């Protein structure tokens, strides 16, 4: 009897509407994050296998070779021979296994739909950089704030370099977020969209995704502005340091020439005094 059926299938009630709704929300969120989606699929499959193993080890002390569903009589006989505590544990784990099976099915269906969509629209998904859909200029107030903030940091090289690395990392993250939302990955061509391409893209997105894309692409524009400000300030700072170094070198060279002249002048000073003195007394 220990190899007769899959004990994780003793729960034969349908998964509740609340759990199904949560699965739908979870899958929709994951579809916006391709890397996380793949990890979630793997985790869901592993969790399903773990629950199946837990149920069968409780019932049979091992996983049976035949993972079929039990008949009503087999289910009743199994529950009858288990202690009340083990019976409750088995039913609870079997219920979780049913929920996990449904989640795995939902994830696999979503994955297949995504692959079909990518095959049907191979050119569209790699057309342009979706982070460039926001094409309005960055506000003067924001640019002024960036200049003021970075103008203080540029005098502190280590802090400025750290801020620049952080800004570059944040820009890459935002660009990735925009393109993951639209193409589920980075496009081959990182060009700006035409007005027609932008309109078509926004038209096919849901209102929530439209808002998310425009908000993130606006942040991309601001982040690019920040990096441009930092680049310009860094160039100005470098030019100023070079000018100061050149002036200091010129002053040092002038001081060396004066010292050389003073040495030269001192060598004949006594002779000139004697000549001058002779002319006074002569």
C-alpha positions in Angstrom: 0.0 0.0 0.0 2.9 2.3 0.6 3.4 2.8 -3.2 -0.2 2.9 -4.2 -0.9 6.6 -4.7 0.2 10.2 -4.2 -0.8 11.2 -0.7 -0.5 14.9 -1.5 -3.6 14.5 -3.6 -5.9 13.5 -0.7 -7.0 17.2 -0.7 -9.5 17.3 -3.6 -11.3 20.5 -2.9 -10.9 23.4 -5.4 -8.4 26.1 -4.5 -10.3 29.1 -3.0 -11.0 32.2 -5.1 -9.0 34.4 -2.7 -5.9 32.2 -3.3 -6.4 32.2 -7.1 -6.8 36.0 -7.1 -3.5 36.3 -5.2 -1.8 34.0 -7.7 -3.0 36.2 -10.5 -1.6 39.3 -8.8 1.7 37.5 -8.1 2.1 36.4 -11.7 1.2 39.8 -13.1 3.8 41.4 -10.9 6.5 38.9 -11.8 5.8 39.4 -15.5 7.2 42.9 -15.2 10.5 41.4 -13.8 11.9 38.7 -16.2 14.8 37.6 -14.0 12.6 37.4 -10.9 10.0 35.5 -12.9 12.4 32.8 -13.8 13.6 32.5 -10.2 9.9 32.4 -9.0 9.1 29.6 -11.4 12.1 27.6 -10.1 11.1 28.3 -6.5 7.5 27.4 -7.0 8.5 24.0 -8.6 10.9 23.3 -5.8 8.3 24.1 -3.2 5.7 21.9 -4.9 8.1 19.0 -4.9 8.9 19.6 -1.2 5.2 19.6 -0.2 4.6 16.4 -2.3 7.6 14.7 -0.5 6.3 15.9 2.9 2.9 14.5 2.4 4.1 11.1 1.1 6.7 10.6 3.7 4.0 11.3 6.3 1.8 8.7 4.7 4.2 6.1 3.3 7.6 7.1 4.8 8.8 7.6 1.1 7.5 9.0 -2.2 5.6 6.3 -4.2 6.5 5.4 -7.7 3.0 5.8 -8.9 2.0 9.5 -8.3 -1.7 8.9 -9.1 -4.7 10.4 -7.2 -6.4 8.1 -4.6 -9.9 6.7 -5.0 -12.4 7.8 -2.4 -12.0 4.4 -0.6 -8.2 4.7 -0.6 -8.3 8.2 0.8 -10.7 7.1 3.6 -8.5 4.1 4.5 -5.4 6.3 4.6 -7.0 8.9 6.9 -8.5 6.2 9.1 -5.1 4.6 9.9 -3.4 8.0 10.6 -3.4 9.5 14.1 -5.6 12.7 14.4 -2.4 14.8 14.5 -0.9 13.2 11.4 -4.3 13.4 9.7 -4.6 17.1 10.3 -1.0 17.7 9.2 -1.5 15.7 6.0 -4.7 17.5 5.0 -3.1 20.9 5.7 0.1 20.0 3.6 -2.0 18.5 0.9 -4.1 21.7 0.7 -0.9 23.7 0.4 0.3 21.3 -2.3 -2.9 21.9 -4.3 -2.4 25.6 -4.1 1.3 25.3 -5.1 0.3 23.1 -8.1 -2.1 25.8 -9.3 0.6 28.5 -8.9 3.0 26.4 -10.9 0.4 25.9 -13.6 -0.3 29.7 -13.7 3.4 30.5 -14.0 4.0 28.0 -16.7 0.9 29.3 -18.7 2.2 32.9 -18.3 5.7 31.8 -19.4 4.3 30.1 -22.5 2.2 33.1 -23.4 5.2 35.4 -23.0 7.3 33.2 -25.3 4.5 33.1 -27.9 4.2 36.9 -27.7 8.0 37.3 -28.1 8.0 35.0 -31.2 5.0 36.9 -32.7 6.6 40.3 -32.1 10.3 39.7 -32.5 11.1 43.1 -34.0 8.8 45.2 -31.9 10.2 44.1 -28.6 13.8 45.1 -29.6 12.9 48.3 -31.4 14.2 51.1 -29.1 15.1 52.2 -25.6 11.9 52.5 -23.7 13.5 54.6 -21.0 13.6 57.5 -23.6 9.8 57.8 -24.0 9.9 60.8 -21.7 11.2 63.5 -24.0 10.4 66.7 -22.0 13.3 68.8 -20.8 14.3 68.5 -17.2 13.0 71.5 -15.2 15.3 74.4 -14.5 14.6 74.1 -10.7 15.8 70.5 -10.7 18.9 71.3 -12.7 19.7 74.2 -10.3 19.3 71.9 -7.3 21.6 69.4 -9.0 24.2 72.1 -9.7 24.1 73.4 -6.1 24.2 69.9 -4.5 27.1 68.6 -6.7 28.9 72.0 -6.6 29.5 71.3 -2.9 30.6 67.7 -3.4 33.0 68.5 -6.3 35.4 70.0 -3.8 35.6 66.6 -2.0 37.0 64.2 -4.6 36.2 60.9 -2.8 32.6 61.9 -1.9 32.1 63.2 -5.5 33.4 59.9 -7.1 31.1 57.9 -4.8 28.1 60.0 -5.7 29.0 59.7 -9.4 29.2 55.9 -9.2 25.9 55.8 -7.3 24.3 58.0 -10.0 25.5 55.8 -12.8 24.3 52.7 -11.0 20.9 54.2 -10.4 20.6 55.3 -14.1 21.4 51.7 -15.2 18.7 50.3 -12.8 16.1 52.8 -14.1 16.9 52.1 -17.7 16.6 48.3 -17.0 13.3 48.8 -15.2 11.8 50.7 -18.1 12.8 48.2 -20.7 11.9 45.2 -18.6 8.4 46.6 -18.3 8.1 47.0 -22.1 10.3 44.3 -23.7 11.0 42.0 -20.7 14.7 42.7 -21.3 17.1 45.2 -22.8 16.6 46.0 -26.6 19.4 45.4 -29.1 19.1 49.0 -30.3 19.2 51.7 -27.5 17.9 54.4 -29.7 15.1 56.9 -28.9 11.6 56.1 -30.2 9.9 58.1 -32.9 6.7 59.9 -32.0 4.7 57.2 -33.8 6.6 54.4 -31.9 6.1 56.1 -28.6 2.3 56.6 -29.2 1.9 52.9 -30.3 3.8 51.7 -27.2 1.7 53.7 -24.8 -1.4 52.6 -26.6 -0.7 48.9 -26.0 0.2 49.3 -22.3 -2.3 49.2 -19.5 -3.0 52.5 -17.7 -1.0 51.4 -14.7 2.0 50.4 -16.9 1.7 53.6 -18.8 2.0 55.6 -15.6 4.8 53.4 -14.3 6.8 53.7 -17.5 6.4 57.5 -17.8 7.3 58.0 -14.2 10.4 55.9 -14.4 11.5 57.4 -17.8 11.1 60.8 -16.3 13.5 59.7 -13.5 15.9 58.5 -16.2 15.9 61.9 -17.8 16.6 63.5 -14.4 19.3 61.0 -13.7 21.0 61.7 -17.1 20.8 65.4 -16.3 22.5 64.8 -13.0 25.3 62.9 -14.6 25.7 65.7 -17.2 25.9 68.3 -14.4 28.5 66.2 -12.6 30.5 65.8 -15.8 30.5 69.5 -16.5 31.3 70.4 -12.9 34.1 67.8 -12.8 35.6 69.3 -16.0 35.4 72.8 -14.6 37.0 71.7 -11.4 39.8 69.9 -13.3 40.4 73.0 -15.5 40.5 75.2 -12.4 43.0 72.9 -10.6 45.2 72.8 -13.8 45.1 76.7 -14.0 46.0 76.9 -10.3 48.9 74.4 -10.8 50.1 76.3 -13.8 50.1 79.6 -11.9 51.9 78.0 -9.0 54.5 76.6 -11.3 55.0 80.0 -12.9 55.4 81.7 -9.5 57.9 79.0 -8.5 59.9 79.5 -11.7 59.9 83.2 -11.1 61.1 82.7 -7.6 63.9 80.5 -8.8 65.0 83.1 -11.4 65.0 85.8 -8.7 67.1 83.7 -6.4 69.5 83.1 -9.2 69.7 86.8 -9.9 70.2 87.6 -6.3 73.1 85.2 -6.2 74.6 86.7 -9.3 74.1 90.2 -8.1 75.6 89.5 -4.7 78.8 88.2 -6.3 79.7 91.6 -7.8 78.2 93.8 -5.1 81.5 94.3 -3.1 83.4 95.3 -6.2 80.8 97.8 -7.2 80.9 99.3 -3.7 84.6 99.8 -3.9 84.3 101.4 -7.2 81.6 103.7 -6.0 83.6 104.5 -2.9 86.7 105.4 -4.9 84.6 107.7 -7.1 83.5 109.6 -4.0 86.9 110.0 -2.4 88.9 110.4 -5.6 
